[in-house]
Amino acid sequence: MPYAIPEGVASKWWTAVDVENASAAGIWDTAWAILRYLETSPQAKDTVEGIAQWWLWPELTEPLLREAKQAMALLVSGGLILDT
């Protein structure tokens, strides 16, 4: 399922993200990396697997894929990206 970024997302980052559900620093870092990528490529869309492998980590491992899934869930729940 592709994900996309709605307009004006970066300014919402700190108020929209649920801090208690993003306790692991890696998830925060991954979520922020996804938002930075989408700000430079606002029309980008991909599956979580594609985001993990092509946007973040060329050497994708299962733990990194889980981290990407958690980061995407965090961003979707905060209204920072769209699950389309």
Buried (B, 14 or more C-beta within 10 A) or exposed (E): EEBBBEEEBEEBBEEBBEEEEBEEEBBBEBBBBBBEBBEEEEEBBBEBEBBBBBBBBEEBEEEBBEBBBBBBBBBEBBEBBBEE
